[in-house]
Amino acid sequence: FFTFFGLDAIHSRRHEHIKVAAVGNPGLHFATWAGGIPGMSSVMTHMMEKKMENFDIPSIPEFIELISDTGAGLYACQASVDLFGLEKDDFIEQVDDIITVGDFYEMAQGGHIIFT
């Protein structure tokens, strides 16, 4: 279930071009002022891609494909889709549907929900 900026991971034109946010990203442990330096986001993205490659972690498109291949459902959040003016055609083919949070909880009842 993809919401807000997580929609980029399933957006057909964006999922192969996701950048690491260098400003305001608490996971980086990086000075906020340094994140504002032009090109820093590209540098951080390149570094993260190299680290992922070194640890044999799949890219986002590969990861989405692996998830889909297991039979897991991929859904976009209706509220986020509406907020950003998106439609089903904006997403990769693996996205099953656009659903509400309530629909998601109903579908997932009794199953494991993982928040990342």
Z-matrix of the N, CA and C atoms (Angstrom, degrees):
N
C 1 1.453
C 2 1.517 1 107.32
N 3 1.297 2 116.83 1 111.63
C 4 1.462 3 122.56 2 -173.49
C 5 1.525 4 110.32 3 -104.87
N 6 1.330 5 115.91 4 126.91
C 7 1.456 6 121.59 5 -179.58
C 8 1.523 7 110.84 6 -122.96
N 9 1.297 8 115.67 7 162.91
C 10 1.464 9 124.72 8 175.78
C 11 1.526 10 112.18 9 38.09
N 12 1.327 11 117.67 10 -121.14
C 13 1.459 12 120.07 11 -173.76
C 14 1.529 13 112.26 12 -73.83
N 15 1.325 14 117.57 13 -12.66
C 16 1.455 15 121.06 14 173.30
C 17 1.522 16 111.94 15 -66.73
N 18 1.341 17 116.07 16 -18.74
C 19 1.466 18 119.72 17 177.36
C 20 1.522 19 111.77 18 -60.81
N 21 1.339 20 116.92 19 -26.11
C 22 1.468 21 119.66 20 178.40
C 23 1.528 22 111.66 21 -58.84
N 24 1.326 23 117.25 22 -29.93
C 25 1.468 24 121.17 23 -178.76
C 26 1.527 25 112.44 24 -68.30
N 27 1.339 26 116.40 25 -19.02
C 28 1.464 27 119.92 26 -179.65
C 29 1.530 28 112.07 27 -120.25
N 30 1.320 29 117.20 28 4.94
C 31 1.469 30 121.87 29 179.06
C 32 1.528 31 108.70 30 -79.24
N 33 1.310 32 117.41 31 129.30
C 34 1.471 33 121.11 32 -172.62
C 35 1.531 34 113.63 33 -60.99
N 36 1.318 35 118.35 34 -31.44
C 37 1.468 36 119.59 35 -179.29
C 38 1.527 37 113.05 36 -95.67
N 39 1.325 38 117.95 37 -10.19
C 40 1.466 39 120.02 38 -175.11
C 41 1.521 40 115.03 39 -112.85
N 42 1.328 41 118.24 40 -22.81
C 43 1.466 42 120.05 41 -169.56
C 44 1.526 43 113.99 42 -63.09
N 45 1.308 44 118.37 43 -19.85
C 46 1.467 45 120.25 44 177.74
C 47 1.526 46 112.19 45 -97.74
N 48 1.333 47 117.16 46 2.44
C 49 1.464 48 120.72 47 -174.90
C 50 1.525 49 112.35 48 -131.86
N 51 1.307 50 118.10 49 33.52
C 52 1.461 51 121.15 50 -178.75
C 53 1.522 52 109.69 51 -75.38
N 54 1.317 53 115.04 52 134.36
C 55 1.464 54 121.94 53 -178.74
C 56 1.527 55 110.11 54 -109.47
N 57 1.315 56 115.94 55 149.71
C 58 1.459 57 121.81 56 174.54
C 59 1.523 58 107.67 57 -78.26
N 60 1.319 59 116.97 58 127.95
C 61 1.465 60 120.96 59 176.92
C 62 1.524 61 108.47 60 -75.43
N 63 1.314 62 115.90 61 118.24
C 64 1.465 63 120.42 62 -177.72
C 65 1.525 64 112.12 63 -87.85
N 66 1.323 65 118.28 64 -14.00
C 67 1.462 66 122.30 65 -179.94
C 68 1.526 67 109.01 66 -108.62
N 69 1.321 68 116.49 67 129.93
C 70 1.455 69 120.87 68 176.11
C 71 1.514 70 114.45 69 69.31
N 72 1.314 71 117.96 70 26.17
C 73 1.457 72 121.99 71 179.32
C 74 1.529 73 108.15 72 -105.46
N 75 1.341 74 117.73 73 97.87
C 76 1.464 75 120.16 74 -175.35
C 77 1.524 76 113.91 75 -63.13
N 78 1.316 77 117.93 76 -21.03
C 79 1.458 78 121.31 77 179.60
C 80 1.521 79 113.69 78 -72.58
N 81 1.328 80 117.01 79 -16.60
C 82 1.464 81 120.12 80 -177.87
C 83 1.524 82 113.57 81 -85.28
N 84 1.336 83 116.81 82 -22.58
C 85 1.471 84 120.41 83 -175.30
C 86 1.524 85 109.19 84 52.77
N 87 1.316 86 114.73 85 52.74
C 88 1.454 87 123.44 86 -172.61
C 89 1.522 88 107.70 87 -130.12
N 90 1.314 89 117.55 88 138.07
C 91 1.463 90 121.36 89 -178.93
C 92 1.527 91 110.77 90 -58.50
N 93 1.330 92 116.15 91 128.95
C 94 1.458 93 121.14 92 -178.53
C 95 1.518 94 111.99 93 -56.48
N 96 1.333 95 116.76 94 -41.90
C 97 1.467 96 119.89 95 -178.03
C 98 1.530 97 111.04 96 -61.99
N 99 1.336 98 117.33 97 -34.93
C 100 1.463 99 120.64 98 -178.74
C 101 1.532 100 111.31 99 -70.68
N 102 1.326 101 116.10 100 -27.75
C 103 1.457 102 120.06 101 178.59
C 104 1.515 103 113.16 102 -65.89
N 105 1.328 104 116.27 103 -21.42
C 106 1.456 105 120.87 104 179.81
C 107 1.515 106 114.46 105 -81.50
N 108 1.309 107 117.44 106 -5.56
C 109 1.467 108 121.10 107 178.92
C 110 1.529 109 108.49 108 -67.02
N 111 1.345 110 117.56 109 130.05
C 112 1.469 111 119.68 110 -179.80
C 113 1.535 112 112.33 111 -53.31
N 114 1.313 113 115.38 112 132.87
C 115 1.460 114 121.54 113 178.53
C 116 1.520 115 114.58 114 87.45
N 117 1.340 116 117.48 115 -6.59
C 118 1.467 117 120.28 116 -176.52
C 119 1.530 118 111.73 117 -64.01
N 120 1.318 119 117.48 118 -37.80
C 121 1.460 120 120.20 119 178.71
C 122 1.531 121 110.61 120 -61.55
N 123 1.327 122 116.96 121 -40.93
C 124 1.473 123 120.71 122 178.36
C 125 1.521 124 111.27 123 -65.66
N 126 1.338 125 116.33 124 -40.40
C 127 1.470 126 120.86 125 178.51
C 128 1.527 127 110.01 126 -63.50
N 129 1.339 128 116.41 127 -46.72
C 130 1.468 129 120.75 128 -179.16
C 131 1.536 130 110.55 129 -64.52
N 132 1.319 131 116.55 130 -38.95
C 133 1.465 132 120.52 131 178.33
C 134 1.524 133 110.34 132 -62.70
N 135 1.320 134 116.89 133 -45.53
C 136 1.466 135 121.43 134 179.07
C 137 1.533 136 110.68 135 -61.11
N 138 1.331 137 116.52 136 -43.98
C 139 1.470 138 120.41 137 179.14
C 140 1.530 139 110.80 138 -62.05
N 141 1.336 140 116.39 139 -43.05
C 142 1.462 141 120.34 140 -179.36
C 143 1.530 142 110.72 141 -66.27
N 144 1.324 143 117.40 142 -40.42
C 145 1.465 144 120.29 143 177.73
C 146 1.525 145 111.02 144 -61.73
N 147 1.329 146 117.59 145 -40.30
C 148 1.469 147 121.69 146 178.52
C 149 1.529 148 110.69 147 -65.26
N 150 1.340 149 116.51 148 -43.54
C 151 1.466 150 119.86 149 178.64
C 152 1.531 151 110.37 150 -61.80
N 153 1.319 152 116.44 151 -44.23
C 154 1.465 153 120.16 152 179.28
C 155 1.525 154 110.51 153 -61.59
N 156 1.308 155 116.42 154 -41.43
C 157 1.466 156 121.26 155 178.31
C 158 1.529 157 110.73 156 -63.04
N 159 1.330 158 117.20 157 -42.58
C 160 1.469 159 121.83 158 179.62
C 161 1.525 160 112.28 159 -62.41
N 162 1.330 161 116.59 160 -32.59
C 163 1.457 162 121.06 161 179.92
C 164 1.529 163 112.03 162 -95.37
N 165 1.332 164 116.34 163 9.04
C 166 1.462 165 122.59 164 179.21
C 167 1.532 166 112.01 165 57.70
N 168 1.331 167 115.70 166 38.99
C 169 1.460 168 122.04 167 176.02
C 170 1.525 169 107.10 168 -91.84
N 171 1.316 170 117.79 169 129.26
C 172 1.465 171 119.23 170 -177.68
C 173 1.528 172 112.26 171 -66.65
N 174 1.319 173 115.27 172 155.32
C 175 1.465 174 120.75 173 175.09
C 176 1.530 175 108.36 174 -67.61
N 177 1.311 176 116.90 175 168.04
C 178 1.465 177 120.01 176 -179.82
C 179 1.530 178 111.55 177 -58.76
N 180 1.339 179 119.77 178 -48.56
C 181 1.475 180 117.91 179 177.86
C 182 1.538 181 113.26 180 -59.71
N 183 1.336 182 116.80 181 -39.01
C 184 1.471 183 119.72 182 177.87
C 185 1.525 184 110.88 183 -66.27
N 186 1.331 185 116.59 184 -40.67
C 187 1.457 186 121.73 185 -179.70
C 188 1.533 187 110.43 186 -63.66
N 189 1.323 188 116.77 187 -43.52
C 190 1.462 189 121.09 188 177.99
C 191 1.529 190 109.85 189 -61.55
N 192 1.318 191 116.75 190 -42.01
C 193 1.471 192 121.49 191 178.54
C 194 1.535 193 110.44 192 -62.13
N 195 1.334 194 117.01 193 -43.91
C 196 1.467 195 120.98 194 178.14
C 197 1.523 196 111.13 195 -60.79
N 198 1.321 197 116.58 196 -44.08
C 199 1.468 198 120.98 197 179.54
C 200 1.527 199 109.92 198 -61.57
N 201 1.317 200 116.16 199 -46.90
C 202 1.461 201 121.26 200 -179.77
C 203 1.525 202 111.03 201 -62.15
N 204 1.317 203 116.84 202 -41.13
C 205 1.467 204 121.27 203 -179.08
C 206 1.528 205 113.15 204 -64.13
N 207 1.338 206 117.74 205 -23.61
C 208 1.462 207 120.55 206 177.74
C 209 1.521 208 111.84 207 -77.05
N 210 1.337 209 115.98 208 -12.22
C 211 1.457 210 119.70 209 -178.04
C 212 1.514 211 113.26 210 97.13
N 213 1.325 212 116.77 211 0.04
C 214 1.461 213 119.98 212 177.74
C 215 1.525 214 109.34 213 -68.00
N 216 1.316 215 116.14 214 144.69
C 217 1.459 216 120.63 215 178.52
C 218 1.518 217 111.02 216 -82.42
N 219 1.312 218 116.00 217 142.25
C 220 1.460 219 122.10 218 176.18
C 221 1.526 220 107.46 219 -116.80
N 222 1.335 221 115.36 220 122.81
C 223 1.459 222 120.44 221 -174.78
C 224 1.522 223 110.97 222 -131.22
N 225 1.324 224 115.17 223 144.17
C 226 1.461 225 121.41 224 174.95
C 227 1.524 226 108.21 225 -98.93
N 228 1.326 227 116.09 226 143.99
C 229 1.461 228 122.58 227 179.74
C 230 1.531 229 110.01 228 -74.27
N 231 1.324 230 116.40 229 124.19
C 232 1.465 231 121.72 230 -178.40
C 233 1.524 232 112.01 231 -57.78
N 234 1.330 233 117.90 232 -45.65
C 235 1.466 234 120.68 233 -178.18
C 236 1.522 235 111.26 234 -62.49
N 237 1.326 236 117.16 235 -42.61
C 238 1.467 237 120.96 236 179.73
C 239 1.525 238 111.22 237 -67.81
N 240 1.319 239 116.41 238 -40.56
C 241 1.464 240 121.24 239 178.31
C 242 1.531 241 109.68 240 -60.85
N 243 1.333 242 116.28 241 -45.11
C 244 1.465 243 120.69 242 178.56
C 245 1.527 244 111.10 243 -64.24
N 246 1.325 245 116.24 244 -43.85
C 247 1.462 246 121.53 245 -178.55
C 248 1.524 247 111.81 246 -58.68
N 249 1.330 248 116.55 247 -40.56
C 250 1.461 249 121.02 248 -177.60
C 251 1.531 250 113.13 249 -93.45
N 252 1.343 251 117.56 250 4.05
C 253 1.459 252 121.16 251 177.17
C 254 1.517 253 113.90 252 66.18
N 255 1.323 254 116.38 253 37.83
C 256 1.467 255 121.09 254 -178.07
C 257 1.528 256 110.74 255 -100.20
N 258 1.324 257 115.74 256 167.82
C 259 1.464 258 123.09 257 177.31
C 260 1.524 259 109.02 258 -137.00
N 261 1.324 260 116.67 259 167.44
C 262 1.472 261 121.57 260 -178.91
C 263 1.528 262 111.66 261 -55.03
N 264 1.322 263 117.54 262 -36.51
C 265 1.470 264 121.78 263 -179.58
C 266 1.527 265 113.31 264 -65.44
N 267 1.330 266 117.36 265 -15.69
C 268 1.464 267 120.89 266 179.57
C 269 1.528 268 112.26 267 -77.52
N 270 1.325 269 117.25 268 -11.61
C 271 1.456 270 120.86 269 -173.21
C 272 1.527 271 112.76 270 -104.53
N 273 1.330 272 114.54 271 161.40
C 274 1.458 273 121.02 272 178.08
C 275 1.531 274 109.38 273 -65.39
N 276 1.316 275 115.91 274 159.76
C 277 1.468 276 120.87 275 -174.17
C 278 1.527 277 113.58 276 -64.34
N 279 1.331 278 118.34 277 -21.45
C 280 1.464 279 121.03 278 -178.26
C 281 1.532 280 112.94 279 -73.21
N 282 1.324 281 117.83 280 -14.53
C 283 1.465 282 120.67 281 -179.97
C 284 1.526 283 108.21 282 -71.57
N 285 1.330 284 114.93 283 121.72
C 286 1.456 285 120.60 284 -176.41
C 287 1.522 286 112.98 285 -74.35
N 288 1.344 287 116.16 286 -40.64
C 289 1.462 288 118.57 287 -175.83
C 290 1.524 289 109.95 288 -170.66
N 291 1.307 290 114.92 289 172.49
C 292 1.460 291 122.98 290 172.42
C 293 1.521 292 105.12 291 -110.13
N 294 1.337 293 116.59 292 120.49
C 295 1.464 294 120.52 293 -174.47
C 296 1.528 295 110.76 294 -134.70
N 297 1.325 296 115.54 295 163.71
C 298 1.463 297 120.93 296 177.53
C 299 1.532 298 109.94 297 -82.17
N 300 1.309 299 115.59 298 165.88
C 301 1.467 300 120.31 299 176.44
C 302 1.527 301 109.57 300 -60.35
N 303 1.329 302 116.36 301 -42.25
C 304 1.463 303 120.42 302 178.58
C 305 1.521 304 112.09 303 -59.67
N 306 1.333 305 116.05 304 -43.04
C 307 1.471 306 120.22 305 176.85
C 308 1.523 307 110.80 306 -60.90
N 309 1.335 308 115.32 307 -41.59
C 310 1.463 309 119.55 308 -179.15
C 311 1.525 310 110.94 309 -62.41
N 312 1.340 311 116.80 310 -47.40
C 313 1.466 312 119.32 311 179.64
C 314 1.527 313 111.35 312 -62.96
N 315 1.310 314 117.09 313 -37.50
C 316 1.459 315 120.38 314 178.34
C 317 1.533 316 110.97 315 -64.70
N 318 1.331 317 116.24 316 -44.04
C 319 1.468 318 120.84 317 179.48
C 320 1.527 319 111.67 318 -65.89
N 321 1.324 320 115.86 319 -35.44
C 322 1.462 321 120.88 320 -174.00
C 323 1.528 322 112.86 321 -89.05
N 324 1.316 323 116.81 322 -2.56
C 325 1.461 324 120.18 323 -177.17
C 326 1.525 325 110.62 324 -54.79
N 327 1.328 326 115.10 325 127.47
C 328 1.456 327 120.94 326 -179.54
C 329 1.513 328 113.93 327 86.12
N 330 1.301 329 116.89 328 -8.88
C 331 1.464 330 120.88 329 178.86
C 332 1.515 331 110.82 330 -103.81
N 333 1.295 332 115.27 331 -179.17
C 334 1.458 333 120.76 332 178.32
C 335 1.521 334 109.38 333 -91.55
N 336 1.319 335 115.65 334 129.64
C 337 1.460 336 121.52 335 175.41
C 338 1.513 337 106.65 336 -112.27
N 339 1.302 338 116.40 337 126.66
C 340 1.462 339 120.88 338 -179.30
C 341 1.512 340 108.60 339 -114.90
N 342 1.336 341 115.87 340 123.59
C 343 1.458 342 120.94 341 176.99
C 344 1.512 343 108.66 342 -102.61
N 345 1.322 344 117.42 343 127.18
C 346 1.460 345 120.73 344 177.68
C 347 1.504 346 110.25 345 -127.69
